[in-house]
Amino acid sequence: MGAFLVTLGFASVADADPIPDGAAPSVDAAAAPAVDAPAIAEPPVKAATPITIEPKVAVEPKIKGDLATKAEATSKADATSARGATGGKAGSRSRTAAREPQHCAPGHRATKASGGVCPDADAVAGVAVKKIHCGPHLEVVARDLRLDDTSRERLERIAQRYFEATRRRLVVTGGTRTPERQAELMLEKLAHGDDIVALYENKAAATEIRNLYRDGVGVRQPKKQLIHAMRDAITAQMDKGIYVSRHLKAGAADVRSRDLKAPQEAAFRHAVADEPGVILIDERGSAEPHLHLGL
């Protein structure tokens, strides 16, 4: 009887909570999906990461390359400027700059002798000069009258004496000339058939310029080129201390003589005589009559 009750008890427990063999409890089965869910969302995050990084990697080399190119160009430009600023070779100018014409003052041109640089407009034969304008005692009709300080002061004193004696201003028609201006005037005279050898005191220098003109005309050389050739020849003469004209020296002035009456001419000569160091030359017998002052 007792054995029967024990057996019945075990059977009741088995019927009340049966657990199939090999099956997990219901609690574990519900928790399993919550553990696996985060692992499913990870792949999209990992796949999107390379998309945002790859463009940066592709752009950086190009930027660095552009910066390097600009830096190299800047370095070359600085080096070229440094060579020019430190007195490099005369031919160190860029090809573009070498082709650009030099815009010089009237009567001044860049030549091979000057290294392609405009000569100083305020210097004649190496002497510093200043442009002279009309004043209370002086009337300047010359194209470009430039004198050094000493010559200017002498001319002003002469003009003042002349004005005090005549009440008229002294008229200056010409002054110191540049080699190019001298070449232009000589070419005009030669083109009109004037004998410049007879006109100029330095016969040898005048003959050289005349022959140069004849050679150029013989081969139909353009006027501009012919003037440049004559100018270069005059400059070469000056470098040797030879002046085909007194006007190539600093301190020359031509005074108008065509309207001078005898009393006025006498007053002018007295005014010049009272100024030491000034030479008066009567050139009224030349193609362009005037009284020349060597100041």
ChimeraX attribute file (.defattr): number of C-alpha atoms within 10 A of each C-alpha:
attribute: neighborCount
match mode: 1-to-1
recipient: residues
	/A:1	5
	/A:2	6
	/A:3	7
	/A:4	8
	/A:5	9
	/A:6	10
	/A:7	10
	/A:8	10
	/A:9	10
	/A:10	10
	/A:11	10
	/A:12	10
	/A:13	10
	/A:14	10
	/A:15	9
	/A:16	8
	/A:17	8
	/A:18	8
	/A:19	11
	/A:20	8
	/A:21	6
	/A:22	6
	/A:23	8
	/A:24	10
	/A:25	10
	/A:26	8
	/A:27	8
	/A:28	9
	/A:29	10
	/A:30	10
	/A:31	10
	/A:32	10
	/A:33	10
	/A:34	9
	/A:35	9
	/A:36	10
	/A:37	10
	/A:38	9
	/A:39	9
	/A:40	8
	/A:41	10
	/A:42	10
	/A:43	9
	/A:44	9
	/A:45	9
	/A:46	10
	/A:47	9
	/A:48	10
	/A:49	10
	/A:50	10
	/A:51	10
	/A:52	9
	/A:53	10
	/A:54	10
	/A:55	10
	/A:56	10
	/A:57	10
	/A:58	10
	/A:59	10
	/A:60	10
	/A:61	10
	/A:62	11
	/A:63	11
	/A:64	10
	/A:65	11
	/A:66	11
	/A:67	11
	/A:68	12
	/A:69	12
	/A:70	11
	/A:71	12
	/A:72	12
	/A:73	12
	/A:74	12
	/A:75	12
	/A:76	12
	/A:77	11
	/A:78	12
	/A:79	12
	/A:80	15
	/A:81	14
	/A:82	12
	/A:83	13
	/A:84	15
	/A:85	9
	/A:86	8
	/A:87	9
	/A:88	13
	/A:89	9
	/A:90	10
	/A:91	11
	/A:92	14
	/A:93	15
	/A:94	9
	/A:95	9
	/A:96	7
	/A:97	10
	/A:98	12
	/A:99	9
	/A:100	8
	/A:101	10
	/A:102	14
	/A:103	11
	/A:104	14
	/A:105	12
	/A:106	11
	/A:107	16
	/A:108	16
	/A:109	23
	/A:110	15
	/A:111	15
	/A:112	9
	/A:113	10
	/A:114	10
	/A:115	11
	/A:116	15
	/A:117	15
	/A:118	15
	/A:119	17
	/A:120	14
	/A:121	18
	/A:122	15
	/A:123	16
	/A:124	23
	/A:125	17
	/A:126	10
	/A:127	13
	/A:128	15
	/A:129	23
	/A:130	15
	/A:131	12
	/A:132	17
	/A:133	13
	/A:134	13
	/A:135	13
	/A:136	12
	/A:137	20
	/A:138	22
	/A:139	18
	/A:140	19
	/A:141	16
	/A:142	18
	/A:143	10
	/A:144	18
	/A:145	22
	/A:146	27
	/A:147	27
	/A:148	20
	/A:149	14
	/A:150	11
	/A:151	20
	/A:152	19
	/A:153	13
	/A:154	18
	/A:155	26
	/A:156	16
	/A:157	17
	/A:158	22
	/A:159	25
	/A:160	21
	/A:161	21
	/A:162	25
	/A:163	20
	/A:164	13
	/A:165	16
	/A:166	15
	/A:167	12
	/A:168	16
	/A:169	19
	/A:170	25
	/A:171	18
	/A:172	24
	/A:173	20
	/A:174	21
	/A:175	28
	/A:176	25
	/A:177	25
	/A:178	25
	/A:179	29
	/A:180	21
	/A:181	17
	/A:182	20
	/A:183	25
	/A:184	20
	/A:185	13
	/A:186	21
	/A:187	21
	/A:188	11
	/A:189	15
	/A:190	16
	/A:191	12
	/A:192	9
	/A:193	9
	/A:194	14
	/A:195	15
	/A:196	19
	/A:197	17
	/A:198	12
	/A:199	16
	/A:200	16
	/A:201	14
	/A:202	16
	/A:203	13
	/A:204	13
	/A:205	18
	/A:206	22
	/A:207	17
	/A:208	16
	/A:209	23
	/A:210	19
	/A:211	12
	/A:212	16
	/A:213	22
	/A:214	15
	/A:215	13
	/A:216	18
	/A:217	14
	/A:218	9
	/A:219	8
	/A:220	10
	/A:221	14
	/A:222	10
	/A:223	14
	/A:224	9
	/A:225	11
	/A:226	21
	/A:227	23
	/A:228	17
	/A:229	18
	/A:230	25
	/A:231	22
	/A:232	18
	/A:233	18
	/A:234	25
	/A:235	21
	/A:236	15
	/A:237	16
	/A:238	16
	/A:239	11
	/A:240	8
	/A:241	9
	/A:242	15
	/A:243	20
	/A:244	23
	/A:245	19
	/A:246	19
	/A:247	22
	/A:248	22
	/A:249	21
	/A:250	24
	/A:251	26
	/A:252	26
	/A:253	28
	/A:254	24
	/A:255	22
	/A:256	19
	/A:257	19
	/A:258	11
	/A:259	8
	/A:260	11
	/A:261	10
	/A:262	9
	/A:263	11
	/A:264	18
	/A:265	16
	/A:266	13
	/A:267	18
	/A:268	21
	/A:269	14
	/A:270	15
	/A:271	20
	/A:272	22
	/A:273	14
	/A:274	12
	/A:275	15
	/A:276	9
	/A:277	11
	/A:278	18
	/A:279	13
	/A:280	15
	/A:281	12
	/A:282	14
	/A:283	15
	/A:284	14
	/A:285	9
	/A:286	11
	/A:287	12
	/A:288	10
	/A:289	15
	/A:290	21
	/A:291	19
	/A:292	24
	/A:293	22
	/A:294	19
	/A:295	23
